[in-house]
């Protein structure tokens, strides 16, 4: 069953001193794709600025803007109304592609960017490579291996805030044994790519209640999950151990978190405080 979700995402910085100018990019507008329709979306900026909109290399809608008046606080608010689609059962999602077909030169060339290592998703850690090899050897198909890798990550990491940082890599999270959704996804990506399965990082929002009441606003969160290609794209949330579906709102896709941060930029002036984030979700239908 599809959902209609209203999203209000407020993010920004409280600076410790006066900032005279800043240059920023915001990725907080949900996408429209075959699984999701963005009906309406606005972005508000304080201090006021007129953003320039463009779609980046990975297909994410970016609002780029600069502020040239002295300010001590920067706030960006994205409001949107989105229709999402129900999750597809993992067994039904299996396209049945073989390991040999996945490794064909045409597929490797087409998806090579989603097979390569990144700073967040390194592939040189021997113990992780060995774990990926073990999962692959025990799986008849790439899809079966991807499911096994996702469940292994969920059984290996303990969800806990404050242990990892936004800059923590898959290896760092694995060594810590704790992390948040970003870490669950990066570790899953490391295993999938090590097995030769193209996979991408998905950022967005998650409504916390599968039995949400119509019209009730709840505190939500920015969230991340994974998509892998094994003949077709499959959406899965390794943090919660479920297929991504009607409660998941897609904002962007990329190789890792570094491609899809909700807000980033540079500035001149006083040092920055912590990033402030608040997400409110309302199921409308």
Secondary structure, DSSP 4 states (H G I P E B T S, - for coil): --EEEEEEEEEEEEEEEEEEEEEEEE--SPP-BTTEEEEEEEEEEES---PEEEE-TTS-EEEEEEE-S-EEEEEEEEEEEEEE-PPPPHHHH-----HHHHTSHHHHHHTGGGTS--SSS----HHHHHHHHHHHHT-SSHHHHHHHHHHHHHHHPEE-TTSS-TT--HHHHHHHTEE-HHHHHHHHHHHHHHTT--EEEEEEEE-S-TTPPTT-EEE-EEEEEEEEESSSEEEEETTTTEE--TTEEEEEEESSGGG--SEEEEEEESPEEEEEEEEEEEE--
